[in-house]
Amino acid sequence: MPKSAKLAITREMELYAQYPDPKCTALSERIAQHYSGISAKQVLCVSGVDDAIYRIIAAQQPRKALILAPTYEDYEGALRNAGCAVTYHFLQKEEKYQTTETILDSLTHDIDMFFLCNPNNPTGQVIERKLLNQIVDKCQENGTILVVDESFIGFLDKPEEYTGKGLIHAYTNLIILDGFTKLYAMPGLRLGFCISNNEELLGKIFAAGQPWNVSTPAQVAGIAALKDKKYLKETQEVILTEKKWLLNELSKLKIEVWGSCANYLFFPAPFPNTRKLLREDNILLRNCENFVGLNGEFCRIAIRTHHENEEFIAAIRRHVISGEH
């Protein structure tokens, strides 16, 4: 979390005796400035991306929705909680779980809503702009609401080449989700936002939740974080540097990483019981067994400090060389 955000929270404490701004006016304006070409009226602030997911579903009440498999599991949970039928587009192991043009065949006329995570979680794969354009076009043609979750896109080397935020002006069915949980390390403040050119739809999404859902401390921290260009630059540089180092070290151990576009790495388990053995070394790998379309053969690990990354590589190397598994 940026120090500037922490300071802003303590500096503005006199504001906390009042109700928060339900429209998050100042924060929406700052978000619009941060992403050039977007106006504040196209921004809706919410209490985290998950809040946006539930609100969108409540506002639109889809009967049938499409999600990737594997992908972030809370899309399915929120949809089924609302009584919506869920269908999967299974990404293929042979293609390293990359989203390909075959997704277009799954976007049939009966799909009311499609949740697309870009970069995808947990696979760490990003969708090329050309395919994203095709997906948006197909959804618009079919009357499908397309929700693109860009929670991890800020970790890309050149996020501007992949984001769909600039596409909103041409489409009324497109909603982009993003937030402060990942890139700005503020999960406890619960702060996210929707971007759409469809003001009527944003109004319905706002009405689908309670009005004072974003606290004043969260709004204050969000504004300060977006102003802190130094924090953003340094965070992106650290992630990219450590990612490059990890990929090089894993390559030396003949471990192929399948997805590395976010702040985590996704790869086939290098030996049996990988998670169990590394847990004994106090290193936690994300369990991918609970993702539809995956099993225990795959691992996901967050990119952390250089010291922690060194400990991870040392543990992997020790098990690979010793053959303890």
Secondary structure, 3 states (H helix, E strand, C coil): CCHHHHHHHHHCHHHHHCCCCCCCHHHHHHHHHHCCCCCHHHEEEECCHHHHHHHHHHHHCCCEEEEEECCCCHHHHHHHHCCCEEEEEECCHHHCCCCCCCHHHHCCCCCCEEEEECCCCCCCCCCCHHHHHHHHHHHHHHCCEEEEECCCHHHCCCHHHCCCHHHHHHCCCEEEEEECCCCCCCHHHCCEEEECCCHHHHHHHHHCCCCCCCCHHHHHHHHHHHHCHHHHHHHHHHHHHHHHHHHHHHHHCCCCCCECCCCEEEEECCCCCHHHHHHCCCCCCEECCCCCCCCCCEEEEECCCHHHHHHHHHHHHHHHHHCCC
